[in-house]
């Protein structure tokens, strides 16, 4: 992969099935294995195995009310997220930025685009997400972006092999919420 400049003006679009291989590589590289350690969002110390696969990404693309938004710099996908319409709110997930570009504002831009998309496309007034509660630095990042930690904990899906292989038995997810203006 080439490394686009942090000053390359990114563009956004909704992903298509043709993007699935690139999205799987991007998401896995941002969260798992040695490549993820180049950035700060790695989960490699908490979970082994893959973060996603082609079937999961394709399912998100085909699910009614669900979209994958991609950020491109030049002709490369450098970041992505999944946004799903869930009635009065939207859910934000599968967020990834190429590890070597993390810390350069790409994540902030993708999050802002996801919020804009949810507000403008579905007219929702709230975005929700879940984050592994052991990821204090990531939780703090979302709080700086206007998200509120609810304290509502959701059990970690230990029986779901598609989320990876946990290395700890104390993982749980915290619900975060942001009002969209």
N, C-alpha and C positions, 0 to 999 in steps of 0.2 A: 504494500500500500504506500502510496505517496503520502507526504505529510503536508496538507494544505496550510498555508500561512494563517496565523491567528487573525490577520487583517483581511483575509478573503471575505468578501461580503456573502454571507450565507443566504440561501433561499429555502423556502418551506414548500412542501407539497404532501398530499395524502399518498401513502404507499400503495403499491399494487402487488399482486402475487409475484410478479417478476422480481421484486425487491427482497423476497423471502430469504434467499441465501445470504445476501449482504446483511440483512437485519439479524439473522441468527449469529453470524460472525461478530457483528458489532456488540450485541447484547452479551454474548459469552465473554468477549474480550474485556468488557468493562467490569465484569463482576467475578469471573472465575479464572483460575490458573495464574501462571506467572505474568502473562501479558497484562492482567488487571492491576498488578502492583505498580505499573507505571503511572497510574492515576490514584486518586484518593477514595474512590467509591468501591474498591474491592470488597468482596465478601469471602475471599479465598480462605481466611482464617475461621470463618463460621460455617461455610458450606463447600463441599467438594462436588465434583461432577459438573454437568452442564447446567446453565441457567435457563436455557430454552432449547427448542428444536424447531424444525421446519413445520411439523404438524401443529405445534402450539401457535406459532406466528400466523400460519395460514388460517387457523381457526379464529384468531382475533380479527383478521382481515375480513373474514366471511360472516362474522357474527353481526346481526342487525344492530345498528346503533353504535358500532365499535369501529374506530379508525386508528391506523398507525400513522403518525405524522413524522416525516423525515426532514432533517435539515441536511442540505447539500452545500458543500463548499467546492467550487469548481464542478467537477462531474462525479464527486464521491459523496456517499452518505457518511456523515461524520457524527450524527446524533439522531435519536429517535425517541418516541414515546407512544404509548397507547392511550387513547381517550375514549371513554365509553359513556353513552347517555343512559342514565339510570333514573329516569323520572324527573324529580325536582333537582337533581344534582348530576354532576359528571364525575366519573372515576378516572384517576390518572395512574398509569402504571407502565411497566416495561420501559422505563426511562434509561437511556444509555447515551454516553458521550465517549468518543474514542479516548482511551486512557491518556495518550500523549497530548491531547488537546484540553483535558480537564483543567479547570482553573483559569480558562481564557474567556469566560463569558458565554460560551456556547450553551451550557446548561441553563443559565438564567434566561437566555433567548428562547430555548425550546419550551421551558415552563411557561413563559409569558405567551408564546404562541398557542400552547395547549389551552391556556385559560381564555385567550381571545376566541379561539375556535369554539370552545364549549359555550361561551357566552353568546357569540354571534350566530352560531349554527343552531343551537338548541334552546337558547334563551334561559339557560339555567343560571341560578344565582349563587351556586356553591360548587366547589371542587373538593373531592375527598380522595384520600390515598391511605395506604397502610405502609409502614416502614418497620423493619426489624428494630425492636426497642434497644438492642445492644449497639446500634449504630448511632451513638450520641452525636458524632460530628455531622452526620447526614441529617439527623433530626434538627440540629441547630441551624444548618443551612436552610432548611425549609422554613423554620421559624423566622429567619432573617428575610425570607421572601413573603411573609405575611400569613403563613399557616399557623394554626393553633394546635398545640398538643392537647388532645381531649382527655388523655389518661385512660381511654377505653382500650383495653387490651383484647386482642383476638388470638386464640391459640395458633401456634405455628403449625402448618400442615405437614407434620412428620410423616404421615402415611401417603403423601403425594410425591412420588418419585420424580415428577417433572420439575420440582423446585430445587432439586439437588440433594446431596447427602449431608445432613447436618453433622457437625463435629462436636456439638454441644447439645445437652438435653434441656437447656433453660431458655430456648428461643421463644419469643412471642412477637406479635405485630402490634404496633400502636396506630390508632386511627388519627389522622391529621385532617383538618378542615380549613378551608379558606372561603370567605364570602367574596364573590366576584362582583365588582362594581360596574 
